[in-house]
């Protein structure tokens, strides 16, 4: 059964990215034609430097993946400062000598 939440129940809920990072808290919702259009989120101090020192951001509702005890948003929806790149650390194991199994 789908449980519908009132907007007032979502205000001040914690917001996390789909990668598990704490992002902030919901401040308010923006409505258009009786539907939620976007969410205004107060950014956590740890994420402020990531977004150029911004204190808040508006995330379109289409990037919200789940609303429950917390809001889950898509990390791909977050604006990055120009020149910022997300670097994933990878390790190339192809040059390693093969490990022989112990019998």
N, C-alpha and C positions, 0 to 999 in steps of 0.2 A: 504494500500500500504506500502510495506517495504522500508524504507529509508536507504540507505547504506551510512555510514560515511567514510570519508577518514581518514587514520591513523593520518594525521597531524591535523585533527579537534579534535582528542581525547587527544592528548598530552596536559598536564597541566590541564586536567579536574579533578574535585574533585572525590574521591573514597570513597564510603560508604559501610559498611557491610549490609547484608540482615536483620540485626537486628536494623539498623538505626544509627550505630556508625560511626562518621567520621574517616576514616582510613588514608587518605593522598591524594597525587596527582600523576597522571600518568606521568612518566618521558620519557618512550619510550616503543616501542613494539619490540618483537623478532619474526622474521619471519622464517618459514621453509617451503620450497616447495610452495611459493607464498601464504601462509596462516599465520594468526597470531597464533603463538605458545604459547606465554606468554607475560605478561606485567610487566615492571619494575615500581614499585610504591615507591615513596618517602614517608616514613611514617611520619605522624603528630607527633609532639613532645609529645602529650598526649598518643600516642600508643607505643612510643619507649621503655618505661619501660616494657610494656606488652610483647614485643618481645626481651627482653634481651639487650636493648640499641641499636638494629640495626637501621640504618638510612634508609634502603630500603629493599625491598623484591621482589622476582619474583613470580608472581602468574600465574599458567598455565591458558590458555584461557578457558579451560573447566569449571573453577570455576567462570567465569564471568557470572552473571545472566542477566545483561542488560547494554547496551551502549546507552547513550542518552546525556542529559545535564550533567549527572554524570555517573560514572561507579558503578554498584552494584556488589559486590563480595560475595561469600559464606563465612560466618564466619568459617565454618568447614574446609576451606582450609588453615586457618592461622596456622602457626607452633607455638606451645606453648613450653615454656621452660620446661625442665624435672622437674617433681614434681609439676607443675602448674595444677590446676584443676579448671574447671568452676563449681561454686557452685550456684545453683539456690535457691533462698530463697522461701520456701514454708511455708504455715501456715496450721496446722492441726486443723480444726474446729469441728472434730467429738466429742471432749470432752465438747464442749460448750452446755449449756442448751438450749433446743429448745425455740424459741421465739414464743409467742402466738400472733396470728393476732389480730389487733384492729378492733372492730366492731362498 
